[in-house]
C-alpha cells in the first residue's frame, strides 16, 4: 500500500521527495513493528502485560513516528512532511483494515475441531 501511495503521490505532486518520504516513513514503521514482534514472540502474554513491554513498544513506535515527522519538517529540502505523514499513517490504516478483515473472517467461520 505504501508503495502505491508513494507512486501515486509522486505522480500527482511531481515531486520525488513525496515518494521517498512516504517510503522512508513506512519502512521505519514496518521496521519497528517487525522488531516488536521479534522481541515479544517468546514472551508470556500475562507477564508482558504486567511488566509493561507492550506499552513500551507502543510508545517507542509513537516516538519514532514523531521523530520522523519532525525530521521531515526540519529537513524540508530533502524530505516532504506530507509524504512522511502518509507513509506512517498508511501502515496503521493497512493494519487496521487487515486486522478487522482477519477478525471478521475468523469470527464468523464455524468452529472446526482441532485434531
N, C-alpha and C positions, 0 to 999 in steps of 0.2 A: 504494500500500500504506500509506503513512504517513497519508494522509487517512482510509482505512478504520480504521486503528488509532486515530487521533485521535478519530474519531466514536464508535467502539465504547468506547474508554476513557472518554470524556466521559460517555457514557450510563451506563456501569457505575458510575463514581465519582461521578457527579452534580456534577462539578467542571470548570468550563470551563478552569481552569489546566492540567489534564492535556492537553487537546486543543491548546491554544495552545502549550504547551511542546513537545509532540510535533512539531507543525508547524514550530516555530522550529528545533528540532534537526535535523529532516530537511532543511529549507530551507538551513541553513548547510552541512550535509554535502553536499548536492547542489550547492550553490554552489561549494564548494571543489573538488569533482570536475570541475565544468564549467570552472573556472579552470585546473585542472591539465591537462585535455585540450586546452584552447586554447593553453596555453603550450608543450605538448610536441608539438603536431601537426606542426610543421615541423622538429623536431629529428631528428638522425641517431640511431637507436637505439643503435648501438655507442658513439658519442660520449657520449650521455646516461648510459649505464651506467657509463662510465669516469669521468665528471666528477661524478656523484652527484646530478643533479637529481631522479631518481626517488626516492632516499632522502629528499631534502629535502621533496618533495611529500608523501610518506608521513608523515614526522614532522610536517609542517605540519598535515595533517588530524588527526593524533592530538592535537596541541596545541590546535587549535580545539575538538575534542570535549571535551578536559579542561577548557578554559576555560568552555565551555557548561555542563558538569555542575557545576563549582564555582560558577558564577554562579547556577544554579538552586538550589543548596543554600543560598547566601547570601541570595538574593532570594526566599525561600520564600513571601513574601506575594503575589508576582506570578507566580512560576513554580513548576512542580511537578517535582521531581527525577526521579520515576518516568516522567513524561511525556517529559522531556528525554532520559532514557536510552532510552526506547522509540523516540523519534524518530531518534536517532543510530544505534541498533542495527538498526532496521528497514531502513534504507538499505543497510547492509552485508549483511544477510540477503537482501535482494532482489537485490543484485549477485551474491552467491554462488549463489543459486538460478538466476537468469537466465544467469549466466556458465556454470554447469555444464550447464544445459539447452542453451545455444547450442553449447558444446563437444561435447556428445554428439550433437546434431543434425548438426553438420557433420563430425564424426569418422567416423561410420558411414554416410555417404552415399557412393555410388560417385563416383569422381573423374570429372569432366567435362572434356573438352578445352577449353582456353581459346583462343578464336579469335583 
